[in-house]
Amino acid sequence: MFYDHGFNFFKPQTQNCSSIDNVVGVEFPIQAWLAAIASFVFGRENLSIIFRIITNLMVICGLVGLYKLAKLYIQNSLLAFFPSLLLFTCPVFVYYSGNYLPDAAAVSMCLVSFYFFFKLFHSWSIRNLIWYSIFITLAVLMKTSLIIYWMGMALLLFGWFVRNRKQKAIITYWKIFFAQ
């Protein structure tokens, strides 16, 4: 509907006829908006294909993030490939990957955030904290129920900061996570 009604990101519309002007409260519609922008370039008839390509690109990023997370702990490239392969062969995940729902893409962004989160414990850097914040925020915006992971990781990270007496890190942490 973004394509038909002016690409207004803050007025997400659906095919629902029971709402006024088809405007509904939805989760962060980044996939639909990106698909509408891309279909403006490639043509409206390709909108469905572009939407699925965007979703599948996000899923591929999530599988790569899961692979890198496993490689961070396993050290063997072949064995680290198995968690991604297991997720990729899960029928439910594959079904939702080719769908218009944001579930698979949001979980994939959460997997990428897991990689940057656990990388923080191996080597502290503000860059990893920022990348973690970007991906977990995107995941939570796309699927609100993923806020449970954000809260758990935020508490774990705060506890790690306190235990290791990283006062500057605690201040940065509070600014990034709670100033949003």
GROMACS elastic network, one bead per residue, 0.5 to 0.9 nm:
[ bonds ]
;  ai    aj funct       b0    kb
    1     4     6  0.52338   500
    1     5     6  0.61892   500
    1     6     6  0.86932   500
    1     7     6  0.82012   500
    1    12     6  0.74909   500
    1    13     6  0.56200   500
    1    14     6  0.61876   500
    1    15     6  0.77231   500
    1    32     6  0.83114   500
    1    33     6  0.89260   500
    1    36     6  0.79973   500
    2     5     6  0.53481   500
    2     6     6  0.61047   500
    2     8     6  0.65610   500
    2     9     6  0.75373   500
    2    11     6  0.84095   500
    2    12     6  0.69687   500
    2    13     6  0.70404   500
    2    14     6  0.89853   500
    2    32     6  0.73277   500
    2    33     6  0.63007   500
    2    35     6  0.88686   500
    2    36     6  0.58985   500
    2    37     6  0.83845   500
    3     6     6  0.62345   500
    3     7     6  0.58217   500
    3    33     6  0.81891   500
    3    35     6  0.86442   500
    3    36     6  0.50240   500
    3    37     6  0.73495   500
    3    39     6  0.77306   500
    3    40     6  0.71777   500
    3    44     6  0.77183   500
    3    47     6  0.88003   500
    4     7     6  0.76902   500
    4    36     6  0.87659   500
    5     8     6  0.72641   500
    5    13     6  0.84810   500
    6     9     6  0.88758   500
    7    10     6  0.88653   500
    7    11     6  0.85387   500
    7    12     6  0.88572   500
    7    33     6  0.70185   500
    7    36     6  0.72362   500
    7    37     6  0.75227   500
    8    11     6  0.55979   500
    8    12     6  0.73003   500
    8    33     6  0.85744   500
    9    12     6  0.63186   500
    9    29     6  0.77636   500
    9    30     6  0.84119   500
    9    33     6  0.67823   500
   11    23     6  0.61994   500
   11    24     6  0.78721   500
   11    25     6  0.87233   500
   12    22     6  0.82581   500
   12    23     6  0.57910   500
   12    24     6  0.64329   500
   12    25     6  0.74425   500
   12    26     6  0.72071   500
   12    29     6  0.71938   500
   12    32     6  0.89703   500
   12    33     6  0.87666   500
   13    16     6  0.81041   500
   13    21     6  0.77875   500
   13    22     6  0.51204   500
   13    24     6  0.60340   500
   13    25     6  0.86652   500
   13    26     6  0.88127   500
   14    17     6  0.83295   500
   14    22     6  0.55981   500
   14    23     6  0.66815   500
   14    24     6  0.70456   500
   15    22     6  0.64979   500
   16    19     6  0.62983   500
   16    22     6  0.57567   500
   16    23     6  0.83846   500
   16    24     6  0.83253   500
   17    20     6  0.77561   500
   17    21     6  0.81200   500
   17    22     6  0.61888   500
   18    21     6  0.88738   500
   18    22     6  0.74240   500
   19    22     6  0.50612   500
   19    23     6  0.64175   500
   19    24     6  0.68100   500
   20    23     6  0.62470   500
   20    24     6  0.82107   500
   21    24     6  0.86587   500
   26    29     6  0.71458   500
   27    30     6  0.89388   500
   27   102     6  0.87049   500
   27   140     6  0.89797   500
   27   141     6  0.62386   500
   27   142     6  0.55240   500
   27   143     6  0.63641   500
   27   144     6  0.70178   500
   28    31     6  0.83756   500
   28   138     6  0.82687   500
   28   140     6  0.87048   500
   28   141     6  0.51429   500
   28   143     6  0.76571   500
   28   144     6  0.88872   500
   29    32     6  0.55009   500
   29    33     6  0.61714   500
   29    34     6  0.86376   500
   29   102     6  0.83847   500
   29   141     6  0.86372   500
   29   142     6  0.69314   500
   30    33     6  0.51335   500
   30    34     6  0.60075   500
   30    35     6  0.84405   500
   30   142     6  0.75368   500
   31    34     6  0.52503   500
   31    35     6  0.60689   500
   31    36     6  0.85675   500
   31    51     6  0.67331   500
   31    54     6  0.67070   500
   31    55     6  0.69272   500
   31   100     6  0.86571   500
   31   102     6  0.75862   500
   31   105     6  0.87311   500
   31   142     6  0.87962   500
   32    35     6  0.50619   500
   32    36     6  0.61096   500
   32    37     6  0.86683   500
   32    51     6  0.66422   500
   32   100     6  0.85118   500
   33    36     6  0.50660   500
   33    37     6  0.62568   500
   33    38     6  0.86360   500
   34    37     6  0.51091   500
   34    38     6  0.61243   500
   34    39     6  0.84619   500
   34    50     6  0.87523   500
   34    51     6  0.78517   500
   34    54     6  0.77824   500
   35    38     6  0.51050   500
   35    39     6  0.59368   500
   35    40     6  0.85116   500
   35    47     6  0.62887   500
   35    48     6  0.80561   500
   35    49     6  0.87791   500
   35    50     6  0.56080   500
   35    52     6  0.85651   500
   35    53     6  0.87466   500
   35    54     6  0.70643   500
   36    39     6  0.50480   500
   36    40     6  0.61886   500
   36    41     6  0.89182   500
   36    44     6  0.80970   500
   36    47     6  0.66897   500
   36    50     6  0.84215   500
   36    51     6  0.81094   500
   37    40     6  0.51650   500
   37    41     6  0.69489   500
   38    41     6  0.52830   500
   38    42     6  0.62452   500
   38    43     6  0.80935   500
   38    46     6  0.89649   500
   38    47     6  0.78372   500
   38    50     6  0.70859   500
   38    51     6  0.88767   500
   39    44     6  0.52743   500
   39    45     6  0.77644   500
   39    46     6  0.61540   500
   39    47     6  0.52079   500
   39    48     6  0.88507   500
   39    50     6  0.69048   500
   39    51     6  0.88454   500
   40    43     6  0.55013   500
   40    44     6  0.65131   500
   40    47     6  0.85917   500
   41    44     6  0.85537   500
   42    45     6  0.82749   500
   42    46     6  0.66657   500
   42    47     6  0.82750   500
   42    50     6  0.88340   500
   43    46     6  0.57422   500
   43    47     6  0.71902   500
   44    47     6  0.52621   500
   44    48     6  0.85551   500
   45    48     6  0.75223   500
   45    49     6  0.85641   500
   46    49     6  0.53520   500
   46    50     6  0.60607   500
   46    51     6  0.85826   500
   47    50     6  0.51529   500
   47    51     6  0.60934   500
   47    52     6  0.87222   500
   48    51     6  0.51623   500
   48    52     6  0.64077   500
   48    53     6  0.86854   500
   48   100     6  0.86631   500
   49    52     6  0.52510   500
   49    53     6  0.61475   500
   49    54     6  0.87048   500
   50    54     6  0.61483   500
   50    55     6  0.85860   500
   51    54     6  0.52676   500
   51    55     6  0.63141   500
   51    56     6  0.86634   500
   51    99     6  0.88099   500
   51   100     6  0.71958   500
   52    55     6  0.50229   500
   52    56     6  0.60150   500
   52    57     6  0.84870   500
   52    97     6  0.78801   500
   52    98     6  0.58176   500
   52    99     6  0.67468   500
   52   100     6  0.69366   500
   53    56     6  0.50579   500
   53    57     6  0.60390   500
   53    58     6  0.86215   500
   53    98     6  0.83734   500
   54    57     6  0.51013   500
   54    58     6  0.63451   500
   54    59     6  0.86846   500
   54   105     6  0.88869   500
   55    58     6  0.52008   500
   55    59     6  0.62905   500
   55    60     6  0.87542   500
   55    97     6  0.65148   500
   55    98     6  0.71658   500
   55    99     6  0.79527   500
   55   100     6  0.78160   500
   55   101     6  0.88369   500
   55   102     6  0.77481   500
   55   104     6  0.77254   500
   55   105     6  0.57740   500
   56    60     6  0.61025   500
   56    61     6  0.85562   500
   56    97     6  0.60332   500
   56    98     6  0.68023   500
   56   104     6  0.86825   500
   56   105     6  0.75586   500
   57    60     6  0.50447   500
   57    61     6  0.62638   500
   57    62     6  0.86673   500
   57   105     6  0.85053   500
   58    61     6  0.50492   500
   58    62     6  0.63058   500
   58    63     6  0.87748   500
   58   104     6  0.83065   500
   58   105     6  0.53803   500
   58   106     6  0.82221   500
   58   108     6  0.63969   500
   58   109     6  0.70457   500
   59    63     6  0.62477   500
   59    64     6  0.86340   500
   59    97     6  0.67481   500
   59   104     6  0.65677   500
   59   105     6  0.54603   500
   59   106     6  0.85266   500
   59   107     6  0.81772   500
   59   108     6  0.52660   500
   59   109     6  0.78630   500
   60    63     6  0.50204   500
   60    64     6  0.61627   500
   60    65     6  0.84729   500
   60   108     6  0.77916   500
   61    64     6  0.51078   500
   61    65     6  0.60809   500
   61    66     6  0.86255   500
   61   108     6  0.67798   500
   61   109     6  0.74857   500
   61   111     6  0.86799   500
   61   112     6  0.71100   500
   62    66     6  0.61360   500
   62    67     6  0.85631   500
   62    84     6  0.87273   500
   62   105     6  0.78165   500
   62   106     6  0.89584   500
   62   107     6  0.75044   500
   62   109     6  0.57574   500
   62   110     6  0.75059   500
   62   111     6  0.53906   500
   62   112     6  0.53996   500
   62   113     6  0.89030   500
   63    66     6  0.50255   500
   63    67     6  0.61620   500
   63    68     6  0.86234   500
   63    83     6  0.86398   500
   63    84     6  0.53468   500
   63    85     6  0.82190   500
   63    87     6  0.78304   500
   63    88     6  0.76064   500
   63   108     6  0.69327   500
   63   111     6  0.76291   500
   63   112     6  0.81297   500
   64    68     6  0.61394   500
   64    69     6  0.84954   500
   64    84     6  0.74464   500
   64   111     6  0.88431   500
   64   112     6  0.77625   500
   65    68     6  0.51187   500
   65    69     6  0.60656   500
   65    70     6  0.85914   500
   65    84     6  0.87359   500
   65   108     6  0.80126   500
   65   109     6  0.84854   500
   65   111     6  0.59141   500
   65   113     6  0.78804   500
   65   114     6  0.78016   500
   65   115     6  0.58762   500
   65   116     6  0.85970   500
   66    69     6  0.50019   500
   66    70     6  0.61529   500
   66    71     6  0.85077   500
   66    80     6  0.86275   500
   66    81     6  0.85746   500
   66    83     6  0.70561   500
   66    84     6  0.59475   500
   66   108     6  0.85361   500
   66   111     6  0.58496   500
   66   112     6  0.67147   500
   66   114     6  0.79542   500
   66   115     6  0.68388   500
   67    70     6  0.51511   500
   67    71     6  0.60697   500
   67    72     6  0.85585   500
   67    77     6  0.85420   500
   67    80     6  0.57812   500
   67    81     6  0.56074   500
   67    82     6  0.79834   500
   67    83     6  0.68899   500
   67    84     6  0.57229   500
   67    85     6  0.88783   500
   67   115     6  0.88331   500
   68    72     6  0.60661   500
   68    73     6  0.89021   500
   68    80     6  0.76003   500
   68    81     6  0.86792   500
   68   112     6  0.87791   500
   68   115     6  0.67095   500
   69    72     6  0.50820   500
   69    73     6  0.69097   500
   69    74     6  0.87568   500
   69    80     6  0.81555   500
   69   111     6  0.84666   500
   69   112     6  0.82753   500
   69   114     6  0.73084   500
   69   116     6  0.81674   500
   69   118     6  0.75192   500
   69   119     6  0.79511   500
   70    73     6  0.54457   500
   70    74     6  0.58040   500
   70    75     6  0.79275   500
   70    76     6  0.88685   500
   70    77     6  0.87164   500
   70    79     6  0.82536   500
   70    81     6  0.75874   500
   70    82     6  0.87049   500
   70    83     6  0.72799   500
   70    84     6  0.86873   500
   70   115     6  0.84895   500
   71    74     6  0.50330   500
   71    75     6  0.50804   500
   71    76     6  0.64359   500
   71    77     6  0.62267   500
   71    78     6  0.89501   500
   71    79     6  0.80564   500
   71    81     6  0.79359   500
   72    75     6  0.62046   500
   72    80     6  0.84783   500
   72   115     6  0.83391   500
   72   118     6  0.84737   500
   72   119     6  0.76034   500
   72   122     6  0.87628   500
   73    76     6  0.87238   500
   73    80     6  0.83699   500
   74    77     6  0.78468   500
   74    79     6  0.71155   500
   74    80     6  0.61130   500
   75    79     6  0.82402   500
   75    80     6  0.73422   500
   76    79     6  0.54719   500
   76    80     6  0.59691   500
   76    81     6  0.86909   500
   77    80     6  0.50510   500
   77    81     6  0.63035   500
   78    81     6  0.53151   500
   78    82     6  0.72644   500
   79    82     6  0.56132   500
   79    83     6  0.81837   500
   80    83     6  0.65878   500
   80    84     6  0.78788   500
   81    84     6  0.56456   500
   81    85     6  0.62454   500
   81    86     6  0.87440   500
   82    86     6  0.58911   500
   82    87     6  0.85154   500
   83    86     6  0.50258   500
   83    87     6  0.62354   500
   83    88     6  0.85267   500
   84    87     6  0.51546   500
   84    88     6  0.60065   500
   84    89     6  0.85785   500
   85    89     6  0.61268   500
   85    90     6  0.86642   500
   86    89     6  0.52834   500
   86    90     6  0.63889   500
   87    90     6  0.51965   500
   87    91     6  0.87093   500
   87    93     6  0.70340   500
   87    94     6  0.84020   500
   88    91     6  0.80072   500
   88    93     6  0.69997   500
   88    94     6  0.64744   500
   89    92     6  0.88184   500
   89    93     6  0.78403   500
   89    94     6  0.70029   500
   90    93     6  0.54551   500
   90    94     6  0.62410   500
   90    95     6  0.86533   500
   91    94     6  0.51296   500
   91    95     6  0.60010   500
   91    96     6  0.86545   500
   92    95     6  0.51101   500
   92    96     6  0.63119   500
   92    97     6  0.85496   500
   93    96     6  0.52848   500
   93    97     6  0.60247   500
   93    98     6  0.89399   500
   93   103     6  0.89149   500
   93   104     6  0.64794   500
   94    98     6  0.66870   500
   94    99     6  0.89353   500
   94   104     6  0.83036   500
   95    98     6  0.57470   500
   95    99     6  0.66962   500
   95   104     6  0.89279   500
   96   100     6  0.77508   500
   96   101     6  0.68790   500
   96   102     6  0.82477   500
   96   103     6  0.68874   500
   96   104     6  0.57053   500
   96   105     6  0.86959   500
   97   100     6  0.81740   500
   97   101     6  0.82682   500
   97   102     6  0.86039   500
   97   103     6  0.80361   500
   97   104     6  0.53254   500
   97   105     6  0.71124   500
   98   101     6  0.86809   500
   98   104     6  0.87036   500
   99   102     6  0.81201   500
   99   104     6  0.85679   500
  100   103     6  0.88597   500
  101   104     6  0.75046   500
  101   105     6  0.82961   500
  102   105     6  0.54049   500
  102   106     6  0.58968   500
  102   107     6  0.85538   500
  102   142     6  0.63003   500
  102   143     6  0.68133   500
  103   106     6  0.52147   500
  103   107     6  0.61720   500
  103   108     6  0.85351   500
  103   142     6  0.77620   500
  103   143     6  0.65151   500
  104   107     6  0.51771   500
  104   108     6  0.60769   500
  104   109     6  0.86985   500
  105   109     6  0.62805   500
  105   110     6  0.86227   500
  105   139     6  0.78587   500
  105   142     6  0.80182   500
  105   143     6  0.89955   500
  106   109     6  0.51317   500
  106   110     6  0.62316   500
  106   111     6  0.87088   500
  106   136     6  0.89626   500
  106   138     6  0.74562   500
  106   140     6  0.72687   500
  106   141     6  0.82915   500
  106   142     6  0.56041   500
  106   143     6  0.59267   500
  106   146     6  0.80669   500
  107   111     6  0.62451   500
  107   112     6  0.87896   500
  107   139     6  0.66664   500
  107   143     6  0.81964   500
  107   146     6  0.78830   500
  108   112     6  0.64301   500
  108   113     6  0.86831   500
  108   139     6  0.78266   500
  109   112     6  0.51107   500
  109   113     6  0.62721   500
  109   114     6  0.86879   500
  109   135     6  0.55905   500
  109   136     6  0.67455   500
  109   137     6  0.89354   500
  109   138     6  0.69043   500
  109   139     6  0.52311   500
  109   140     6  0.89308   500
  110   114     6  0.62194   500
  110   115     6  0.88462   500
  110   135     6  0.64845   500
  110   136     6  0.55731   500
  110   137     6  0.87364   500
  110   138     6  0.81938   500
  110   139     6  0.54380   500
  110   140     6  0.80445   500
  110   146     6  0.78699   500
  110   149     6  0.82413   500
  110   150     6  0.89149   500
  111   115     6  0.65468   500
  111   135     6  0.86467   500
  111   136     6  0.86923   500
  112   115     6  0.52129   500
  112   116     6  0.67119   500
  112   117     6  0.86783   500
  112   132     6  0.77752   500
  112   135     6  0.66230   500
  112   136     6  0.81539   500
  113   116     6  0.52209   500
  113   117     6  0.59641   500
  113   118     6  0.86407   500
  113   131     6  0.72533   500
  113   133     6  0.73799   500
  113   134     6  0.78661   500
  113   135     6  0.50622   500
  113   136     6  0.53852   500
  113   137     6  0.89518   500
  113   139     6  0.84876   500
  114   118     6  0.60995   500
  114   119     6  0.83083   500
  114   132     6  0.73292   500
  114   135     6  0.88348   500
  114   136     6  0.82165   500
  114   153     6  0.87975   500
  115   118     6  0.54842   500
  115   119     6  0.60295   500
  115   120     6  0.87523   500
  115   132     6  0.79055   500
  116   120     6  0.63598   500
  116   128     6  0.54786   500
  116   129     6  0.70734   500
  116   130     6  0.88474   500
  116   131     6  0.65687   500
  116   132     6  0.50920   500
  116   133     6  0.88774   500
  116   135     6  0.88368   500
  117   120     6  0.53672   500
  117   121     6  0.74143   500
  117   128     6  0.72079   500
  117   129     6  0.70512   500
  117   131     6  0.86620   500
  117   132     6  0.57197   500
  117   133     6  0.87454   500
  117   153     6  0.78551   500
  117   157     6  0.83953   500
  118   121     6  0.54251   500
  118   122     6  0.70214   500
  119   122     6  0.51844   500
  119   123     6  0.62460   500
  119   124     6  0.76331   500
  119   128     6  0.70886   500
  120   123     6  0.53139   500
  120   125     6  0.66762   500
  120   126     6  0.86579   500
  120   128     6  0.61880   500
  120   129     6  0.69271   500
  120   132     6  0.89772   500
  120   157     6  0.89349   500
  121   124     6  0.62852   500
  121   157     6  0.88506   500
  121   160     6  0.84635   500
  123   128     6  0.87655   500
  124   127     6  0.87118   500
  124   128     6  0.74480   500
  124   129     6  0.82378   500
  125   128     6  0.55054   500
  125   129     6  0.66629   500
  125   130     6  0.89078   500
  126   130     6  0.61555   500
  126   131     6  0.86528   500
  126   169     6  0.83815   500
  126   172     6  0.84331   500
  127   130     6  0.51264   500
  127   131     6  0.62128   500
  127   132     6  0.84951   500
  128   131     6  0.51446   500
  128   132     6  0.59823   500
  128   133     6  0.84757   500
  129   132     6  0.50649   500
  129   133     6  0.60959   500
  129   134     6  0.86725   500
  129   173     6  0.81379   500
  129   176     6  0.86440   500
  130   134     6  0.61907   500
  130   135     6  0.87338   500
  130   176     6  0.77827   500
  131   134     6  0.51051   500
  131   135     6  0.62443   500
  131   136     6  0.85278   500
  132   135     6  0.53979   500
  132   136     6  0.60276   500
  132   137     6  0.83244   500
  133   136     6  0.53666   500
  133   137     6  0.58783   500
  133   138     6  0.84366   500
  133   176     6  0.74654   500
  133   177     6  0.72875   500
  134   137     6  0.52709   500
  134   138     6  0.61499   500
  134   139     6  0.86530   500
  135   138     6  0.50595   500
  135   139     6  0.60980   500
  135   140     6  0.86018   500
  136   140     6  0.60766   500
  136   141     6  0.84653   500
  136   146     6  0.85255   500
  136   147     6  0.85298   500
  136   149     6  0.84808   500
  136   150     6  0.66204   500
  137   140     6  0.51612   500
  137   141     6  0.60347   500
  137   142     6  0.85014   500
  137   147     6  0.87315   500
  137   150     6  0.81651   500
  138   141     6  0.51355   500
  138   142     6  0.60991   500
  138   143     6  0.85967   500
  139   142     6  0.51680   500
  139   143     6  0.61257   500
  139   144     6  0.79102   500
  139   146     6  0.68237   500
  139   147     6  0.84105   500
  140   143     6  0.51300   500
  140   145     6  0.69972   500
  140   146     6  0.51605   500
  140   147     6  0.54437   500
  140   148     6  0.88839   500
  140   149     6  0.87406   500
  140   150     6  0.76628   500
  141   144     6  0.58085   500
  141   146     6  0.85108   500
  141   147     6  0.86481   500
  142   146     6  0.86614   500
  143   146     6  0.59263   500
  143   147     6  0.81464   500
  144   147     6  0.58686   500
  144   148     6  0.87486   500
  145   148     6  0.64902   500
  145   149     6  0.86000   500
  146   149     6  0.55640   500
  146   150     6  0.68640   500
  147   151     6  0.61532   500
  147   152     6  0.85756   500
  148   151     6  0.52561   500
  148   152     6  0.62594   500
  148   153     6  0.86410   500
  149   152     6  0.51394   500
  149   153     6  0.60336   500
  149   154     6  0.83458   500
  150   153     6  0.52504   500
  150   154     6  0.59018   500
  150   155     6  0.85899   500
  151   154     6  0.50581   500
  151   155     6  0.62117   500
  151   156     6  0.85900   500
  152   155     6  0.53214   500
  152   156     6  0.62095   500
  152   157     6  0.86039   500
  153   157     6  0.59497   500
  153   158     6  0.84164   500
  154   157     6  0.51598   500
  154   158     6  0.60766   500
  154   159     6  0.85827   500
  154   173     6  0.88626   500
  154   177     6  0.79920   500
  155   158     6  0.50838   500
  155   159     6  0.61333   500
  155   160     6  0.85831   500
  156   159     6  0.51430   500
  156   160     6  0.62105   500
  156   161     6  0.87033   500
  157   160     6  0.50011   500
  157   161     6  0.62034   500
  157   162     6  0.86784   500
  157   173     6  0.86134   500
  158   161     6  0.50686   500
  158   162     6  0.62618   500
  158   163     6  0.86058   500
  158   170     6  0.69955   500
  158   173     6  0.77246   500
  158   174     6  0.89221   500
  159   162     6  0.51276   500
  159   163     6  0.60486   500
  159   164     6  0.85593   500
  160   163     6  0.51084   500
  160   164     6  0.61109   500
  160   165     6  0.83737   500
  160   166     6  0.86696   500
  161   164     6  0.53033   500
  161   165     6  0.58988   500
  161   166     6  0.52857   500
  161   167     6  0.74747   500
  161   169     6  0.67206   500
  161   170     6  0.60968   500
  161   173     6  0.88958   500
  162   166     6  0.64942   500
  162   167     6  0.76746   500
  162   170     6  0.75065   500
  163   166     6  0.80147   500
  164   167     6  0.88666   500
  165   168     6  0.88837   500
  165   169     6  0.86951   500
  165   170     6  0.86036   500
  166   169     6  0.51584   500
  166   170     6  0.62247   500
  166   171     6  0.88652   500
  167   170     6  0.50973   500
  167   171     6  0.64566   500
  167   172     6  0.87496   500
  168   171     6  0.52322   500
  168   172     6  0.62507   500
  168   173     6  0.84841   500
  169   172     6  0.50326   500
  169   173     6  0.58812   500
  169   174     6  0.85805   500
  170   174     6  0.62004   500
  170   175     6  0.86086   500
  171   174     6  0.52490   500
  171   175     6  0.62656   500
  171   176     6  0.87182   500
  172   175     6  0.50957   500
  172   176     6  0.61430   500
  172   177     6  0.85371   500
  173   176     6  0.52934   500
  173   177     6  0.59824   500
  173   178     6  0.80260   500
  174   177     6  0.54073   500
  174   178     6  0.54474   500
  174   179     6  0.71087   500
  175   178     6  0.58202   500
  175   179     6  0.52060   500
  175   180     6  0.80501   500
  176   179     6  0.58836   500
  176   180     6  0.68260   500
  177   180     6  0.62932   500
